[in-house]
Amino acid sequence: MGKKIKLVTAAIIIAVPLYFISKLGLWAYHIRNTIQEAKNVLLIETDHQELLNTCRFILEKQTTDTYLDETDYPAIIEQLQPGFVIIDKEKQYIDIAIGGGLYMFGVIACNEGAEAPIGDYTNGGYSCKQLIEGLWYYEE
């Protein structure tokens, strides 16, 4: 009887951590795929000029710095499923942030003639790439 208990205990000690490690691996794989799908929507499926025009329209209407309320997202922004959208009226740009926590990326849309705050992002550890004039992609 003592041998069976030791064998069952050893099996449990080995099986339980393996179970949780496999679940963690599946979770990480799911997160990676979710991030990649969101990046594909932003970088491949989205009409960048339409996104920039929409952001410039929002900047034109907005009078103060604020977060854009989810209920006010235009369709082109809503499809990106952003974590938040920040309007910086003073610097004349909108930050559409996607992801969060483990991995953040998004776009910065600048008003015509405004300078993109790329230094703020690169100093924060993000890499930036211009998609079109006035629209910048950033990621951790």
N, C-alpha and C positions, 0 to 999 in steps of 0.2 A: 504494500500500500504506500509506503513512504517513497518508493521509487517512482510510482505513477504520479504522485503529487509533485515531486521535483520535476518530472518531465513536463507535466501540464504547466507548472509555474514557469519553466524555461521557455516553453512555447509561447506563453502569454507575454513574457518579458521581451521576446523577439518580435512577435506579431504586432503588438500594439504600436510600438514606435514605427514599424514599417508601414502600418496602415496610415498613421498620421503624416509620415513623410510623403507617401504617395498622394494623399489628399492635398498637401501643401504644393507638391509638384504640379498637380492638375490645376490648382488655383492660380499658380504663377503662369502656367501656360495659357489659361483663360484670360488673365489680365493682359498678357503680352499681345494676344490676338485682338482683344478689345481695343487696346491702344493703337495697334496697326490698322484696324478697321476705321477708327476715328481719324487717323492721319490720312488714310486713303480718301475719305470723304472730303477732308479739307484740301489736300494737295492735288487730287486727281479729278474728283467729281464736281467740285465747286467751281462756278464761274467767278474767277478772281475779280474781274472788272465789275461784275454785278455786285459782288460783296463790297468792294471799295466804294462804289456809288451809293449803296445802301448806308454804309457807315458815314459817308460824307453828308448824306441827307439827315441822318440822326444828329450829327454834330451841328448842322445848320439850325435844327429845331431846338436843341438843348441849350439852356442858359447857364447851367452850373455843372461843376464836377459831380458825378454821381455814379452809382451802379445802375445799369439798365435792368428794370424789373423783368423777370421771366415772362410775364404776361404780355409784355410789350415787344418781345423779340419778333422781328420780321422773319418770314419763312426761311430766307437764306441763312440767317443766323441760327434759327431754331434747329435746322437740320444738322448743324455742327454739334449740337448738344453741349453747349459750353457750361463750364462750372460757374462762370460769372463773366459779365461784360462791364468793363470800366470805361467811363467817358471822362476824359481829361480835357475840359474845355479850354483851360489856360494854355496847355501845350498843343492843343488841336489834334488829339488822336483818340482812338478807341482801341482798347485791348480786349480781344476775345480770347479768354483763357479756357483751354480744354484739358481734361485730365485733372491731375492734382494728387497730392499726397506722394505717391511713389514716382510719378512722372508727369511733368507739366509741359505743355506746348500750346501754341496758339498763333494768332496773328495780331499785328499792330497795323491799323488803318489810319493814315494821316490825311488831314485836310490838305488841299492844294496849297503848296508853298510852305507848309509846315515841315519842320525837320523831325524825322523819326527819332525817338529817344533810345536808339540802339545801345548807346553807352550804358544806360541804366540796366539794360538786360544782359549785355556781355559781362559787365562788372558783377552781376548777380550769378554768373556761371552758365548763362544760356548762350547757345550759338544762334546766330541770326542769318537769314538769307532773304534777299529781296525777291519777291514773287513777280511783282510788276511795280511800276513807278507808284509809290505811295502805299504799298502793301508789303509788309515784312512778315516772314514766318520765323518763329523762335521755338526752341526746344531745349530741354535740360541736357 
